[in-house]
């Protein structure tokens, strides 16, 4: 019998976000396009927002049975 594989969605999303940020930095440093500090802040804020949303969605809701 095989064990069922579970996917950790926040870790997968965080890895994808970090990979996208890394690709932008790599393209900027290689001269592919000019990425200003303002646009880098937008990319980093979007990546952080994605990670926070996914980690919030992965939590189970707490029950208050009082």
Secondary structure in CASP SS format (residue, H / E / C, confidence):
PFRMAT SS
TARGET T0000
AUTHOR 0000-0000-0000
METHOD secondary structure of the structure
MODEL  1
X C 1.00
X C 1.00
X C 1.00
X C 1.00
X C 1.00
X C 1.00
X C 1.00
X C 1.00
X H 1.00
X H 1.00
X H 1.00
X H 1.00
X H 1.00
X H 1.00
X H 1.00
X H 1.00
X H 1.00
X H 1.00
X H 1.00
X H 1.00
X H 1.00
X H 1.00
X H 1.00
X H 1.00
X H 1.00
X H 1.00
X H 1.00
X H 1.00
X H 1.00
X H 1.00
X C 1.00
X C 1.00
X C 1.00
X C 1.00
X C 1.00
X C 1.00
X H 1.00
X H 1.00
X H 1.00
X H 1.00
X H 1.00
X H 1.00
X H 1.00
X H 1.00
X H 1.00
X H 1.00
X H 1.00
X H 1.00
X H 1.00
X H 1.00
X H 1.00
X H 1.00
X H 1.00
X H 1.00
X H 1.00
X H 1.00
X H 1.00
X H 1.00
X C 1.00
X C 1.00
X C 1.00
X C 1.00
X C 1.00
X C 1.00
X C 1.00
X C 1.00
END
